[in-house]
Amino acid sequence: MRRLEMRIHGRVQGVFFRAETRRAARAFGVVGMVRNEPNGAVHVIAEGPESVLRQLKTFCHKGPPSAIVHDVEESWQKPTGSFHEFEITY
C-alpha cells in the first residue's frame, strides 16, 4: 500500500476534473480525496496498491475531455489510513 499526492495544474477547474477523478478512483478501488485549490490547481490524495495508484496517476495526467493538464506534481509516501472512501472535499 502507498499514498500518492498530486497537484494538477492547467485548465482543471470547472471541467468536471474532481467528479471524474472520484469516479476513476472509486473504479480503481482506492481511497482518498480530491479538491480544488485557490490557485486553480486540483489536489489529489489517494491511497491503495501502487500499481492501481499509477493508473490513477495516468488518468490525472490527461483528465476528462475538456481538461487541459499542463503539469502534475507528485509525491509518493507511506499511507496514513485516514481515508475510508474517495470523496470530493471543499
Protein Blocks (a to p, Z undefined) as FASTA:
>chain_A
ZZdddddedjfehnlmmmmmmmmmmmnopacdddddfkopacddddddfklmmmmmmmmm
nopmkbccfbdcddddddehlafbdcddZZ
